[in-house]
Amino acid sequence: MKAYVAFLLQMMIWSSFSLIEWLSGRDRPFFRGLMLCVFMYIAFLLARQLGLATRKALLTTAATAAVYFTGQHFIWQSIP
């Protein structure tokens, strides 16, 4: 159950990342990558705070990032 809650909350974090990335449209790729690292760390800390073990928190964070960015890719591909 903790992993499910972490997954849902991390999806909210990734949605806010998408909004902030859109707002900082003219930033250089280095700073976008840095921002991605910060959001990954925040998502990981959230999972750890919810009581997940370190390995499970890393896997949950990687899974939510993969699901979110894959979904985002397919949504942007479908827009003509």
QUIDACOR-V63277 format. One record per pair of residues at least 12 apart in sequence whose C-alpha atoms are under 10 Angstrom apart, sorted by the first residue. I is the first residue (numbers start at 1). J is the second residue. If there is no record, write none. Layout:
I | J
I | J
This chain:
2 | 47
2 | 50
2 | 51
2 | 52
3 | 47
3 | 50
3 | 51
3 | 52
3 | 56
3 | 57
3 | 59
3 | 60
3 | 61
4 | 60
5 | 47
5 | 50
6 | 43
6 | 44
6 | 46
6 | 47
6 | 48
6 | 49
6 | 50
6 | 51
6 | 52
6 | 57
6 | 60
6 | 61
6 | 64
7 | 43
7 | 46
7 | 47
7 | 57
7 | 60
7 | 61
7 | 63
7 | 64
7 | 65
8 | 64
9 | 43
9 | 46
9 | 47
9 | 64
10 | 39
10 | 40
10 | 42
10 | 43
10 | 44
10 | 46
10 | 47
10 | 60
10 | 61
10 | 63
10 | 64
10 | 65
10 | 68
11 | 43
11 | 61
11 | 64
11 | 65
11 | 67
11 | 68
12 | 43
12 | 68
13 | 39
13 | 40
13 | 42
13 | 43
13 | 46
13 | 64
13 | 65
14 | 36
14 | 39
14 | 40
14 | 43
14 | 64
14 | 65
14 | 68
14 | 69
15 | 68
15 | 72
16 | 39
17 | 35
17 | 36
17 | 38
17 | 39
17 | 40
18 | 36
18 | 68
18 | 69
18 | 72
20 | 32
20 | 35
21 | 35
21 | 36
39 | 65
40 | 58
40 | 61
40 | 62
40 | 64
40 | 65
41 | 58
41 | 61
42 | 61
43 | 57
43 | 58
43 | 60
43 | 61
43 | 62
43 | 64
43 | 65
44 | 56
44 | 57
44 | 58
44 | 59
44 | 60
44 | 61
44 | 62
45 | 57
45 | 58
45 | 61
46 | 61
47 | 59
47 | 60
47 | 61
